[in-house]
Amino acid sequence: MFITINEKTEKEKRSAVVYLVEATSLDNAVQNINTVMDGTMIDYEKSNISETKIMDVFEYAQDKAAELMTRMAEELKDRSKTVEEIADKYVKTATPELRQQLIDKFTAMRENGQIPQK
């Protein structure tokens, strides 16, 4: 619960918020909550902590792909690494055709100067 105080009425208001917290146990979940929330100025109270049936969360693929492309582009600035080495580092489950398309795309970007050197 987030705790706020109305300055006019001086009444306390509690707002229920539900978070999914990654943890190996409930005690670990409490520690994770405290670690994050202690870094804020928000007053809060843990009102209910319980285990869910959710076993895993998959990130939205488009966000993950964009992050992956950004990291690969950063590494491509380092001319001491080949495009193939970088592709092999990041693309472990791609089909050979997809891997080759990725290599071709990044090779062209490097050759056209779209990825500046370090």
N, CA, C and O atoms as a GROMACS GRO file, in nm:
protein
  472
    1MET      N    1   0.084  -0.117   0.000
    1MET     CA    2   0.000   0.000   0.000
    1MET      C    3   0.089   0.124   0.000
    1MET      O    4   0.181   0.135   0.081
    2PHE      N    5   0.060   0.216  -0.092
    2PHE     CA    6   0.128   0.345  -0.088
    2PHE      C    7   0.048   0.434   0.008
    2PHE      O    8  -0.075   0.435   0.006
    3ILE      N    9   0.120   0.506   0.088
    3ILE     CA   10   0.056   0.590   0.189
    3ILE      C   11   0.081   0.737   0.154
    3ILE      O   12   0.195   0.782   0.144
    4THR      N   13  -0.028   0.810   0.136
    4THR     CA   14  -0.018   0.953   0.110
    4THR      C   15  -0.104   1.027   0.212
    4THR      O   16  -0.197   0.970   0.269
    5ILE      N   17  -0.074   1.153   0.232
    5ILE     CA   18  -0.151   1.235   0.325
    5ILE      C   19  -0.206   1.355   0.248
    5ILE      O   20  -0.131   1.427   0.181
    6ASN      N   21  -0.335   1.375   0.260
    6ASN     CA   22  -0.400   1.490   0.198
    6ASN      C   23  -0.366   1.612   0.284
    6ASN      O   24  -0.401   1.617   0.402
    7GLU      N   25  -0.296   1.709   0.225
    7GLU     CA   26  -0.250   1.824   0.303
    7GLU      C   27  -0.364   1.911   0.354
    7GLU      O   28  -0.351   1.974   0.458
    8LYS      N   29  -0.476   1.914   0.282
    8LYS     CA   30  -0.589   1.998   0.326
    8LYS      C   31  -0.663   1.934   0.442
    8LYS      O   32  -0.692   1.999   0.543
    9THR      N   33  -0.695   1.806   0.428
    9THR     CA   34  -0.774   1.738   0.532
    9THR      C   35  -0.687   1.667   0.634
    9THR      O   36  -0.736   1.625   0.739
   10GLU      N   37  -0.559   1.654   0.605
   10GLU     CA   38  -0.463   1.584   0.690
   10GLU      C   39  -0.501   1.438   0.714
   10GLU      O   40  -0.465   1.379   0.816
   11LYS      N   41  -0.576   1.382   0.619
   11LYS     CA   42  -0.615   1.242   0.630
   11LYS      C   43  -0.518   1.155   0.549
   11LYS      O   44  -0.468   1.194   0.444
   12GLU      N   45  -0.495   1.039   0.604
   12GLU     CA   46  -0.406   0.943   0.539
   12GLU      C   47  -0.485   0.862   0.437
   12GLU      O   48  -0.597   0.819   0.463
   13LYS      N   49  -0.426   0.843   0.322
   13LYS     CA   50  -0.491   0.763   0.218
   13LYS      C   51  -0.396   0.649   0.181
   13LYS      O   52  -0.277   0.671   0.162
   14ARG      N   53  -0.449   0.529   0.171
   14ARG     CA   54  -0.371   0.413   0.132
   14ARG      C   55  -0.421   0.365  -0.004
   14ARG      O   56  -0.541   0.345  -0.024
   15SER      N   57  -0.327   0.347  -0.095
   15SER     CA   58  -0.361   0.301  -0.230
   15SER      C   59  -0.299   0.164  -0.252
   15SER      O   60  -0.178   0.145  -0.243
   16ALA      N   61  -0.386   0.068  -0.282
   16ALA     CA   62  -0.338  -0.068  -0.303
   16ALA      C   63  -0.268  -0.078  -0.439
   16ALA      O   64  -0.318  -0.030  -0.540
   17VAL      N   65  -0.151  -0.142  -0.439
   17VAL     CA   66  -0.073  -0.162  -0.560
   17VAL      C   67  -0.029  -0.308  -0.560
   17VAL      O   68   0.015  -0.361  -0.457
   18VAL      N   69  -0.040  -0.372  -0.675
   18VAL     CA   70   0.002  -0.512  -0.685
   18VAL      C   71   0.126  -0.518  -0.773
   18VAL      O   72   0.128  -0.468  -0.885
   19TYR      N   73   0.230  -0.581  -0.721
   19TYR     CA   74   0.354  -0.601  -0.795
   19TYR      C   75   0.386  -0.749  -0.801
   19TYR      O   76   0.360  -0.824  -0.706
   20LEU      N   77   0.441  -0.791  -0.913
   20LEU     CA   78   0.500  -0.924  -0.922
   20LEU      C   79   0.648  -0.906  -0.893
   20LEU      O   80   0.714  -0.824  -0.956
   21VAL      N   81   0.700  -0.983  -0.798
   21VAL     CA   82   0.839  -0.970  -0.758
   21VAL      C   83   0.908  -1.103  -0.783
   21VAL      O   84   0.862  -1.208  -0.738
   22GLU      N   85   1.018  -1.097  -0.855
   22GLU     CA   86   1.095  -1.219  -0.880
   22GLU      C   87   1.174  -1.253  -0.754
   22GLU      O   88   1.248  -1.170  -0.702
   23ALA      N   89   1.158  -1.376  -0.706
   23ALA     CA   90   1.228  -1.418  -0.586
   23ALA      C   91   1.226  -1.571  -0.576
   23ALA      O   92   1.142  -1.638  -0.638
   24THR      N   93   1.318  -1.623  -0.498
   24THR     CA   94   1.324  -1.768  -0.478
   24THR      C   95   1.242  -1.812  -0.357
   24THR      O   96   1.214  -1.931  -0.341
   25SER      N   97   1.204  -1.718  -0.273
   25SER     CA   98   1.122  -1.747  -0.155
   25SER      C   99   1.047  -1.620  -0.115
   25SER      O  100   1.074  -1.512  -0.168
   26LEU      N  101   0.954  -1.634  -0.022
   26LEU     CA  102   0.880  -1.516   0.024
   26LEU      C  103   0.973  -1.420   0.098
   26LEU      O  104   0.961  -1.299   0.085
   27ASP      N  105   1.066  -1.475   0.177
   27ASP     CA  106   1.163  -1.390   0.247
   27ASP      C  107   1.248  -1.311   0.147
   27ASP      O  108   1.277  -1.193   0.167
   28ASN      N  109   1.288  -1.379   0.040
   28ASN     CA  110   1.367  -1.313  -0.065
   28ASN      C  111   1.284  -1.206  -0.134
   28ASN      O  112   1.337  -1.101  -0.172
   29ALA      N  113   1.155  -1.231  -0.152
   29ALA     CA  114   1.065  -1.131  -0.212
   29ALA      C  115   1.058  -1.006  -0.125
   29ALA      O  116   1.061  -0.894  -0.177
   30VAL      N  117   1.047  -1.025   0.006
   30VAL     CA  118   1.043  -0.911   0.098
   30VAL      C  119   1.173  -0.830   0.087
   30VAL      O  120   1.170  -0.708   0.084
   31GLN      N  121   1.285  -0.899   0.082
   31GLN     CA  122   1.414  -0.830   0.068
   31GLN      C  123   1.419  -0.751  -0.062
   31GLN      O  124   1.465  -0.637  -0.064
   32ASN      N  125   1.370  -0.811  -0.172
   32ASN     CA  126   1.371  -0.742  -0.302
   32ASN      C  127   1.281  -0.618  -0.299
   32ASN      O  128   1.317  -0.514  -0.354
   33ILE      N  129   1.166  -0.631  -0.237
   33ILE     CA  130   1.075  -0.516  -0.224
   33ILE      C  131   1.144  -0.404  -0.146
   33ILE      O  132   1.144  -0.288  -0.187
   34ASN      N  133   1.202  -0.440  -0.032
   34ASN     CA  134   1.269  -0.340   0.053
   34ASN      C  135   1.385  -0.274  -0.021
   34ASN      O  136   1.406  -0.153  -0.009
   35THR      N  137   1.460  -0.350  -0.096
   35THR     CA  138   1.574  -0.295  -0.170
   35THR      C  139   1.527  -0.188  -0.269
   35THR      O  140   1.589  -0.082  -0.279
   36VAL      N  141   1.419  -0.216  -0.340
   36VAL     CA  142   1.369  -0.120  -0.438
   36VAL      C  143   1.302  -0.001  -0.370
   36VAL      O  144   1.331   0.114  -0.403
   37MET      N  145   1.214  -0.028  -0.278
   37MET     CA  146   1.134   0.078  -0.218
   37MET      C  147   1.215   0.167  -0.123
   37MET      O  148   1.184   0.286  -0.109
   38ASP      N  149   1.317   0.112  -0.059
   38ASP     CA  150   1.398   0.194   0.031
   38ASP      C  151   1.476   0.301  -0.045
   38ASP      O  152   1.523   0.398   0.015
   39GLY      N  153   1.490   0.283  -0.175
   39GLY     CA  154   1.556   0.383  -0.257
   39GLY      C  155   1.463   0.493  -0.304
   39GLY      O  156   1.505   0.581  -0.381
   40THR      N  157   1.338   0.490  -0.260
   40THR     CA  158   1.240   0.592  -0.301
   40THR      C  159   1.199   0.674  -0.179
   40THR      O  160   1.238   0.644  -0.066
   41MET      N  161   1.123   0.778  -0.204
   41MET     CA  162   1.071   0.861  -0.094
   41MET      C  163   0.924   0.830  -0.068
   41MET      O  164   0.856   0.905   0.004
   42ILE      N  165   0.875   0.722  -0.125
   42ILE     CA  166   0.734   0.685  -0.110
   42ILE      C  167   0.716   0.611   0.022
   42ILE      O  168   0.790   0.518   0.053
   43ASP      N  169   0.616   0.653   0.100
   43ASP     CA  170   0.579   0.578   0.220
   43ASP      C  171   0.495   0.459   0.175
   43ASP      O  172   0.404   0.474   0.092
   44TYR      N  173   0.526   0.343   0.228
   44TYR     CA  174   0.454   0.223   0.187
   44TYR      C  175   0.442   0.126   0.303
   44TYR      O  176   0.511   0.137   0.405
   45GLU      N  177   0.353   0.032   0.283
   45GLU     CA  178   0.333  -0.075   0.380
   45GLU      C  179   0.308  -0.203   0.301
   45GLU      O  180   0.230  -0.203   0.206
   46LYS      N  181   0.373  -0.310   0.341
   46LYS     CA  182   0.348  -0.439   0.276
   46LYS      C  183   0.227  -0.501   0.345
   46LYS      O  184   0.233  -0.539   0.462
   47SER      N  185   0.117  -0.510   0.273
   47SER     CA  186  -0.006  -0.558   0.335
   47SER      C  187  -0.031  -0.707   0.310
   47SER      O  188  -0.095  -0.773   0.392
   48ASN      N  189   0.019  -0.759   0.200
   48ASN     CA  190  -0.004  -0.900   0.170
   48ASN      C  191   0.104  -0.948   0.074
   48ASN      O  192   0.121  -0.892  -0.035
   49ILE      N  193   0.175  -1.048   0.112
   49ILE     CA  194   0.277  -1.107   0.025
   49ILE      C  195   0.243  -1.254   0.013
   49ILE      O  196   0.234  -1.326   0.113
   50SER      N  197   0.223  -1.298  -0.110
   50SER     CA  198   0.188  -1.438  -0.130
   50SER      C  199   0.250  -1.490  -0.258
   50SER      O  200   0.283  -1.414  -0.349
   51GLU      N  201   0.264  -1.619  -0.264
   51GLU     CA  202   0.320  -1.684  -0.382
   51GLU      C  203   0.212  -1.698  -0.488
   51GLU      O  204   0.096  -1.725  -0.457
   52THR      N  205   0.252  -1.679  -0.613
   52THR     CA  206   0.157  -1.694  -0.723
   52THR      C  207   0.186  -1.824  -0.797
   52THR      O  208   0.287  -1.890  -0.772
   53LYS      N  209   0.098  -1.858  -0.888
   53LYS     CA  210   0.121  -1.975  -0.972
   53LYS      C  211   0.202  -1.939  -1.096
   53LYS      O  212   0.234  -2.026  -1.177
   54ILE      N  213   0.236  -1.812  -1.110
   54ILE     CA  214   0.315  -1.767  -1.225
   54ILE      C  215   0.457  -1.818  -1.208
   54ILE      O  216   0.522  -1.791  -1.107
   55MET      N  217   0.504  -1.892  -1.306
   55MET     CA  218   0.637  -1.951  -1.296
   55MET      C  219   0.743  -1.873  -1.374
   55MET      O  220   0.861  -1.879  -1.340
   56ASP      N  221   0.701  -1.802  -1.477
   56ASP     CA  222   0.798  -1.728  -1.557
   56ASP      C  223   0.727  -1.617  -1.631
   56ASP      O  224   0.606  -1.623  -1.655
   57VAL      N  225   0.803  -1.516  -1.667
   57VAL     CA  226   0.750  -1.403  -1.742
   57VAL      C  227   0.838  -1.386  -1.864
   57VAL      O  228   0.960  -1.382  -1.852
   58PHE      N  229   0.777  -1.376  -1.980
   58PHE     CA  230   0.851  -1.357  -2.104
   58PHE      C  231   0.841  -1.211  -2.145
   58PHE      O  232   0.732  -1.156  -2.155
   59GLU      N  233   0.955  -1.151  -2.170
   59GLU     CA  234   0.957  -1.012  -2.211
   59GLU      C  235   0.894  -0.999  -2.349
   59GLU      O  236   0.896  -1.093  -2.429
   60TYR      N  237   0.838  -0.884  -2.375
   60TYR     CA  238   0.779  -0.857  -2.506
   60TYR      C  239   0.889  -0.865  -2.610
   60TYR      O  240   0.990  -0.795  -2.600
   61ALA      N  241   0.872  -0.950  -2.708
   61ALA     CA  242   0.978  -0.982  -2.804
   61ALA      C  243   1.033  -0.859  -2.876
   61ALA      O  244   1.153  -0.852  -2.902
   62GLN      N  245   0.949  -0.764  -2.910
   62GLN     CA  246   0.994  -0.647  -2.983
   62GLN      C  247   1.092  -0.565  -2.898
   62GLN      O  248   1.194  -0.516  -2.949
   63ASP      N  249   1.063  -0.550  -2.769
   63ASP     CA  250   1.153  -0.478  -2.680
   63ASP      C  251   1.286  -0.550  -2.668
   63ASP      O  252   1.392  -0.487  -2.670
   64LYS      N  253   1.280  -0.681  -2.657
   64LYS     CA  254   1.401  -0.761  -2.644
   64LYS      C  255   1.483  -0.751  -2.772
   64LYS      O  256   1.605  -0.739  -2.766
   65ALA      N  257   1.418  -0.756  -2.887
   65ALA     CA  258   1.489  -0.747  -3.015
   65ALA      C  259   1.557  -0.612  -3.030
   65ALA      O  260   1.670  -0.605  -3.077
   66ALA      N  261   1.490  -0.506  -2.991
   66ALA     CA  262   1.549  -0.372  -3.001
   66ALA      C  263   1.670  -0.360  -2.910
   66ALA      O  264   1.772  -0.301  -2.948
   67GLU      N  265   1.660  -0.415  -2.790
   67GLU     CA  266   1.773  -0.412  -2.697
   67GLU      C  267   1.891  -0.492  -2.754
   67GLU      O  268   2.006  -0.449  -2.745
   68LEU      N  269   1.861  -0.607  -2.810
   68LEU     CA  270   1.964  -0.691  -2.870
   68LEU      C  271   2.034  -0.620  -2.985
   68LEU      O  272   2.157  -0.624  -2.995
   69MET      N  273   1.958  -0.556  -3.071
   69MET     CA  274   2.016  -0.484  -3.185
   69MET      C  275   2.105  -0.369  -3.137
   69MET      O  276   2.210  -0.344  -3.196
   70THR      N  277   2.064  -0.300  -3.032
   70THR     CA  278   2.144  -0.190  -2.978
   70THR      C  279   2.277  -0.241  -2.925
   70THR      O  280   2.381  -0.182  -2.951
   71ARG      N  281   2.273  -0.351  -2.850
   71ARG     CA  282   2.397  -0.407  -2.795
   71ARG      C  283   2.489  -0.455  -2.907
   71ARG      O  284   2.610  -0.437  -2.900
   72MET      N  285   2.432  -0.517  -3.008
   72MET     CA  286   2.513  -0.566  -3.122
   72MET      C  287   2.575  -0.449  -3.196
   72MET      O  288   2.692  -0.455  -3.234
   73ALA      N  289   2.499  -0.343  -3.218
   73ALA     CA  290   2.550  -0.226  -3.288
   73ALA      C  291   2.666  -0.164  -3.212
   73ALA      O  292   2.763  -0.119  -3.274
   74GLU      N  293   2.658  -0.161  -3.080
   74GLU     CA  294   2.768  -0.108  -2.999
   74GLU      C  295   2.895  -0.192  -3.019
   74GLU      O  296   3.004  -0.138  -3.032
   75GLU      N  297   2.878  -0.323  -3.022
   75GLU     CA  298   2.995  -0.410  -3.040
   75GLU      C  299   3.052  -0.399  -3.181
   75GLU      O  300   3.172  -0.418  -3.201
   76LEU      N  301   2.967  -0.367  -3.278
   76LEU     CA  302   3.014  -0.354  -3.416
   76LEU      C  303   3.108  -0.236  -3.434
   76LEU      O  304   3.184  -0.231  -3.530
   77LYS      N  305   3.103  -0.142  -3.341
   77LYS     CA  306   3.195  -0.028  -3.348
   77LYS      C  307   3.340  -0.073  -3.330
   77LYS      O  308   3.433  -0.009  -3.379
   78ASP      N  309   3.357  -0.183  -3.258
   78ASP     CA  310   3.490  -0.239  -3.235
   78ASP      C  311   3.530  -0.320  -3.358
   78ASP      O  312   3.481  -0.431  -3.378
   79ARG      N  313   3.619  -0.266  -3.439
   79ARG     CA  314   3.659  -0.330  -3.564
   79ARG      C  315   3.747  -0.454  -3.543
   79ARG      O  316   3.776  -0.525  -3.639
   80SER      N  317   3.789  -0.481  -3.417
   80SER     CA  318   3.872  -0.598  -3.394
   80SER      C  319   3.789  -0.727  -3.394
   80SER      O  320   3.844  -0.837  -3.400
   81LYS      N  321   3.658  -0.712  -3.386
   81LYS     CA  322   3.569  -0.829  -3.388
   81LYS      C  323   3.502  -0.839  -3.524
   81LYS      O  324   3.465  -0.738  -3.585
   82THR      N  325   3.486  -0.962  -3.570
   82THR     CA  326   3.415  -0.981  -3.697
   82THR      C  327   3.265  -0.980  -3.672
   82THR      O  328   3.220  -1.005  -3.560
   83VAL      N  329   3.190  -0.951  -3.776
   83VAL     CA  330   3.045  -0.952  -3.765
   83VAL      C  331   2.997  -1.091  -3.726
   83VAL      O  332   2.902  -1.106  -3.649
   84GLU      N  333   3.062  -1.194  -3.780
   84GLU     CA  334   3.025  -1.332  -3.749
   84GLU      C  335   3.044  -1.363  -3.601
   84GLU      O  336   2.960  -1.430  -3.541
   85GLU      N  337   3.153  -1.315  -3.541
   85GLU     CA  338   3.178  -1.338  -3.398
   85GLU      C  339   3.069  -1.272  -3.313
   85GLU      O  340   3.020  -1.331  -3.216
   86ILE      N  341   3.033  -1.152  -3.351
   86ILE     CA  342   2.930  -1.080  -3.276
   86ILE      C  343   2.795  -1.148  -3.292
   86ILE      O  344   2.722  -1.164  -3.194
   87ALA      N  345   2.762  -1.188  -3.413
   87ALA     CA  346   2.635  -1.257  -3.437
   87ALA      C  347   2.629  -1.387  -3.358
   87ALA      O  348   2.526  -1.419  -3.298
   88ASP      N  349   2.739  -1.462  -3.356
   88ASP     CA  350   2.742  -1.588  -3.282
   88ASP      C  351   2.724  -1.566  -3.132
   88ASP      O  352   2.668  -1.651  -3.063
   89LYS      N  353   2.772  -1.453  -3.083
   89LYS     CA  354   2.760  -1.423  -2.940
   89LYS      C  355   2.615  -1.398  -2.901
   89LYS      O  356   2.571  -1.440  -2.794
   90TYR      N  357   2.540  -1.328  -2.987
   90TYR     CA  358   2.404  -1.286  -2.952
   90TYR      C  359   2.294  -1.374  -3.009
   90TYR      O  360   2.185  -1.382  -2.952
   91VAL      N  361   2.319  -1.438  -3.120
   91VAL     CA  362   2.214  -1.513  -3.188
   91VAL      C  363   2.245  -1.661  -3.178
   91VAL      O  364   2.312  -1.718  -3.264
   92LYS      N  365   2.195  -1.722  -3.072
   92LYS     CA  366   2.229  -1.861  -3.047
   92LYS      C  367   2.124  -1.959  -3.100
   92LYS      O  368   2.155  -2.076  -3.122
   93THR      N  369   2.003  -1.913  -3.121
   93THR     CA  370   1.896  -2.005  -3.161
   93THR      C  371   1.839  -1.975  -3.298
   93THR      O  372   1.736  -2.031  -3.336
   94ALA      N  373   1.903  -1.888  -3.373
   94ALA     CA  374   1.850  -1.850  -3.504
   94ALA      C  375   1.876  -1.961  -3.607
   94ALA      O  376   1.970  -2.039  -3.595
   95THR      N  377   1.790  -1.964  -3.705
   95THR     CA  378   1.814  -2.056  -3.816
   95THR      C  379   1.936  -2.006  -3.893
   95THR      O  380   1.970  -1.888  -3.884
   96PRO      N  381   2.002  -2.093  -3.969
   96PRO     CA  382   2.117  -2.048  -4.048
   96PRO      C  383   2.082  -1.933  -4.143
   96PRO      O  384   2.163  -1.843  -4.165
   97GLU      N  385   1.962  -1.936  -4.198
   97GLU     CA  386   1.920  -1.830  -4.290
   97GLU      C  387   1.906  -1.696  -4.217
   97GLU      O  388   1.952  -1.593  -4.267
   98LEU      N  389   1.844  -1.698  -4.100
   98LEU     CA  390   1.828  -1.576  -4.022
   98LEU      C  391   1.963  -1.523  -3.976
   98LEU      O  392   1.988  -1.402  -3.981
   99ARG      N  393   2.050  -1.612  -3.933
   99ARG     CA  394   2.184  -1.572  -3.891
   99ARG      C  395   2.256  -1.503  -4.006
   99ARG      O  396   2.318  -1.398  -3.986
  100GLN      N  397   2.248  -1.560  -4.126
  100GLN     CA  398   2.316  -1.502  -4.240
  100GLN      C  399   2.257  -1.367  -4.278
  100GLN      O  400   2.330  -1.276  -4.316
  101GLN      N  401   2.125  -1.353  -4.269
  101GLN     CA  402   2.061  -1.224  -4.297
  101GLN      C  403   2.112  -1.117  -4.200
  101GLN      O  404   2.139  -1.004  -4.239
  102LEU      N  405   2.123  -1.155  -4.074
  102LEU     CA  406   2.172  -1.062  -3.973
  102LEU      C  407   2.316  -1.023  -4.002
  102LEU      O  408   2.351  -0.905  -3.994
  103ILE      N  409   2.399  -1.119  -4.034
  103ILE     CA  410   2.539  -1.092  -4.067
  103ILE      C  411   2.548  -1.000  -4.188
  103ILE      O  412   2.625  -0.904  -4.187
  104ASP      N  413   2.470  -1.028  -4.291
  104ASP     CA  414   2.470  -0.944  -4.412
  104ASP      C  415   2.428  -0.801  -4.380
  104ASP      O  416   2.488  -0.705  -4.428
  105LYS      N  417   2.325  -0.786  -4.298
  105LYS     CA  418   2.275  -0.653  -4.262
  105LYS      C  419   2.381  -0.574  -4.186
  105LYS      O  420   2.407  -0.458  -4.219
  106PHE      N  421   2.442  -0.634  -4.086
  106PHE     CA  422   2.541  -0.563  -4.007
  106PHE      C  423   2.670  -0.539  -4.084
  106PHE      O  424   2.737  -0.438  -4.062
  107THR      N  425   2.705  -0.629  -4.173
  107THR     CA  426   2.823  -0.607  -4.257
  107THR      C  427   2.801  -0.485  -4.345
  107THR      O  428   2.889  -0.400  -4.358
  108ALA      N  429   2.683  -0.476  -4.405
  108ALA     CA  430   2.650  -0.361  -4.491
  108ALA      C  431   2.650  -0.231  -4.409
  108ALA      O  432   2.700  -0.129  -4.455
  109MET      N  433   2.595  -0.236  -4.289
  109MET     CA  434   2.592  -0.116  -4.204
  109MET      C  435   2.733  -0.072  -4.168
  109MET      O  436   2.764   0.047  -4.167
  110ARG      N  437   2.818  -0.168  -4.138
  110ARG     CA  438   2.956  -0.136  -4.103
  110ARG      C  439   3.028  -0.076  -4.223
  110ARG      O  440   3.100   0.023  -4.210
  111GLU      N  441   3.010  -0.136  -4.341
  111GLU     CA  442   3.077  -0.088  -4.462
  111GLU      C  443   3.027   0.048  -4.507
  111GLU      O  444   3.104   0.127  -4.560
  112ASN      N  445   2.898   0.076  -4.487
  112ASN     CA  446   2.839   0.204  -4.527
  112ASN      C  447   2.864   0.315  -4.425
  112ASN      O  448   2.823   0.429  -4.446
  113GLY      N  449   2.929   0.282  -4.316
  113GLY     CA  450   2.958   0.383  -4.215
  113GLY      C  451   2.839   0.417  -4.127
  113GLY      O  452   2.841   0.518  -4.057
  114GLN      N  453   2.734   0.335  -4.131
  114GLN     CA  454   2.616   0.362  -4.047
  114GLN      C  455   2.646   0.334  -3.901
  114GLN      O  456   2.575   0.382  -3.813
  115ILE      N  457   2.749   0.256  -3.875
  115ILE     CA  458   2.792   0.228  -3.739
  115ILE      C  459   2.930   0.290  -3.724
  115ILE      O  460   3.028   0.236  -3.775
  116PRO      N  461   2.939   0.404  -3.656
  116PRO     CA  462   3.068   0.472  -3.644
  116PRO      C  463   3.169   0.388  -3.568
  116PRO      O  464   3.133   0.307  -3.482
  117GLN      N  465   3.296   0.408  -3.600
  117GLN     CA  466   3.401   0.337  -3.529
  117GLN      C  467   3.421   0.399  -3.393
  117GLN      O  468   3.385   0.514  -3.370
  118LYS      N  469   3.480   0.321  -3.303
  118LYS     CA  470   3.511   0.372  -3.169
  118LYS      C  471   3.618   0.478  -3.178
  118LYS      O  472   3.658   0.534  -3.077
   0.00000   0.00000   0.00000
